[in-house]
Amino acid sequence: MNGATHVIVLMVPSGTPFELKSVEQAVEAAGGAVLERRAMPVPVTLSAPPAVHNFWIDCRDEAGLSQRLRGLSDQHRVDLALQPRAVRTRRYRLAVFDMDSTLIDCEVIDELAAVAGVGDEVAAITASAMRGEVDFDESFRTRLALLKGLNAEAVDVLADRLPIKAGLREMTTTLRARGMTLAIFSGGFLPIARRLQQDFGFDEVVANALEIQGGIVTGAVIPPIVNREHKAMALQALADRLGIDVEQSIAVGDGANDLSMMALAGMGVAFHAKPAVRAASPIEVTYGGLDGLCYLLGSEGEFGAE
């Protein structure tokens, strides 16, 4: 679409009432104009498919419009992603994902702690760490120590009943079809990440090793801890190994330990994220499923010839 500076991607969860005119009014209030709107296709395999609309707009006040769209998003519980042309049209070659509360609908260490009888204590520490209120490494050591004596069979039991986030299969299928490399960068544990790798076709996994002796979790940390800095370094290293610019990557996460890799990537996406992570990320998917990432992938051709 000639003259468009941005695309707004609207994702309305199934059954959610929403007036499309509200988006046009937000754009106009920010001094912009909607040049074109189109309803977009969604995967037919989704049990509750969203309604997706793209708005090609001309707007110079990106910050003002972004603030208006975020308010609209939370008011109506819909997702509104404002993408500058450069972000929308970049050819992405790599996508990396946090695991706990991003690809799966739980925190693995909390689930294991519940089996060990220390669920409430560990969950409180996890929540604080994900909000960025405490040092991640220290919190990880503390939580892992509380798992000492847990039967390692609990890990396999959990792997067999992982609560998968909606849209995961559709997302991985779409991204692989576009030739992208998919990776899991997790502050959780390798056995769970490897199960997801096996089931959904992820190419790379970076996660914490879980020390087990005689079938029992020891509670000891095996370095390095996959923390915020480690995730960002792993992203840069993987991009280098693939021979691509790190700007050609997408990073998706929900917690404070994901912020550095999200900032480094060409497109960082806050997915069902903590408030501090949402505030730091210009693009978020909060009310829909992981298939929402598919609708954020555009092309130069959709803007037409200059």
Secondary structure, 3 states (H helix, E strand, C coil): CCCCCEEEEEEECCCCCCCCHHHHHHHHHCCCEEEEEEEECCCCCCCCCCEEEEEEEECCCHHHHHHHHHHHHHHHCCEEEEEEHHHHHCCCCEEEECCECCCECCCHHHHHHHHHCCHHHHHHHHHHHHCCCCCHHHHHHHHHHHCCCCECHHHHHHHCCCCECCCHHHHHHHHHHCCCEEEEEEEEEHHHHHHHHHHHCCCEEEEECEEEECCEEEEEECCCCCCHHHHHHHHHHHHHHHCCCHHHEEEEECCHHHHHHHHHCCEEEEECCCHHHHHHCCCEECCCCHHHHHHHCCCHHHHCCC
